[in-house]
Amino acid sequence: MDLNPKTYEPNIELTEFVKRYWTLDGEKENIPIKNTIVPDGTMKLIFHYGDTYKHHSQNGEITVLPKCFLIGQLTKPYVIEPVGVTGSFVVQFKPNGFLPFTSIPIKELENTAVPLDILFGEYGIKLGNQILTAKSTPERIQIVEGFLLKQLADRKNNDNIVKSTIETIFSTNGHFSVNEFSKNNNINRRQLARKFSSAIGLSPKQLAKTIRIQTTLKVLLNEEVTKLTDLAYENEYFDQAHFIKEFKEFTGLTPKDFFGDALKMSLIFDKK
């Protein structure tokens, strides 16, 4: 396959992270040719403005690659095959260059083609569309550099967003809407979930459920409760069935079985 590769240098503000950009253009021959990508210690954002490629896994499985994706660090040969006319724009990062641009552990990206919506949510979809419809390589470089520079600027706010989310969940005793919080803070819901999960190991929804059940159990311990139904509604469960289901999920018991067992509860909670 006769390809015409060209390389381009990154903006000076991105040279710490981006090694170079390159393009591949060429026609598909009558007989498809498999190409082996050899591990080189770098991760790459790949945009196929031409036709895409197939991936041949080592177990013989064949999959069609997305039009836009990140290829994680390779630890083994990665075999691809063109399905049509090649037209590719590639952002090649330095070995640790992609780290600031993702909240997903780098290890999880290994030997994997990750679609942009998984990496960046709706912003990734928008980026892909802009790159694919751009008219020239300089325009594609301008688009991707604008995106990456904004990601670097936003990185400073990542910890603050996670911290603010945690504070909101605790201050509302777990009565927390991910959609509402995302909207109010102008952050994509899936992006928030990834940042949050990467930082504390739980999604915002999981932490909210945990805090809400803790709040409910503390009421059981410290206050005289006559009706479990009232307790369920006071803590904004949809209905008693929802309350029982979630209660059992966290305690292994129904509220009725758990209710009144002061010894068990005193071992779990600080009564203050």
Order of alpha helices (4+ residues) and beta strands (2+ residues): beta-beta-beta-beta-beta-beta-beta-beta-beta-beta-alpha-alpha-alpha-alpha-alpha-alpha-alpha-alpha-alpha-alpha
